[in-house]
């Protein structure tokens, strides 16, 4: 199934976490290989949106917050394509589908 409906990718998730160096579990260097930086967070957001329109979501687990899904595929960057796994939560309270994180696919 494809994720659809009210899909939210919080700006802070990109500009205060994924694109900023972290001591533990840093993803900024990985994303920079494809040209994604703090100078262009909107391009990362669009690449994530493109990813979920082209790949199926797989139910991972559920809890009281809602249903967690994984969407795996190619994140098309400015300079390179990266193989990633994205994690999403379809919230029980309002049905919104919220972006949780992105990881390199191993």
N, C-alpha and C positions, 0 to 999 in steps of 0.2 A: 504494500500500500504506500501511496505517496502522502507525505504530510501536507495538510491543507487546512484552511480556516484562518483563525487569528494567530498568526505566527509572529513572535516577538524575538528580536535579537537585540538585547540591551547594549547600548553604546558603551557603557562602562565595562562590560565584559570584554570588549575589544580594546578600548583605550586605557583601561586601568588593570588589565590582566594579561590577555593573550599577546598584545603587542609591546608589553613592558617586560624587561628582564626580571626574572624571578630566581631567587637562590635555589628553590626546589621546584622541580618539574617545569622548567622554563620552556616556553613554546615560541618565544619571540625570535630566537635564532632560526628555528625551523621555518617559521613563516617568512622570515626575511629572505630565505633562499629563493622564494617565489616572488619577491619584490613587495611583500606586504610589510608596511612600517606604520609608525604613528602618524606619518605624513599623509597616509591614504587609507584610513580605517573604513571609509565607505566602499572602497574596492574590495576589501576583505568581506564586508557584510554582503555585498552583491554576489561574490563568489560562493559564499555559504548558501545564500538563497538559490543560486543556480544549481548547486550540488543537490539540494533536497528536491528540486523539481525533476532531476534526472535519475535519481536513485530511490529505491524502495526503503521504507523505514521498517525496521525489525523490532518487535516488542522485546525488550530486555527484561523488565521486571515491573512490578507495581507495588505501591505502598499507599499510606494514607495521603500523601501529597498528589498522587496520580500515577499515570503510566509513563515509564521511561522507555524511549526508543533510541536505537542506533541507526544512523544513516552513514554508510561507508561509500567512498568513491574518490574521484579525482577532483581536487580543488585547483581550479585553473587560475594561476597567478599571472603576473605581468612578465615574469622571466622564466618560469618553470611551472610544471604541474606537480602537485604533491598528492600522494595517496593518504587519505585521512579517514578518521572515524569521528563523527559528530554525535553528541548526546543531546537529547531533547526530552522535555517533560511536558506531557499533556496534563495540565493542572486539573485536579478534581473540582476545585472551587468554582472555576469559571470556563473550563474547556480551552483556555489559551494554551498554545503550544510554544513553550519557551526554550530558547537555546541555552544549554548548560555549559558545554565545553567542546573543545576540538582536540584530538590527539593524533599523532602520527600513527598510521597503520603499520603494524609490524608483521 
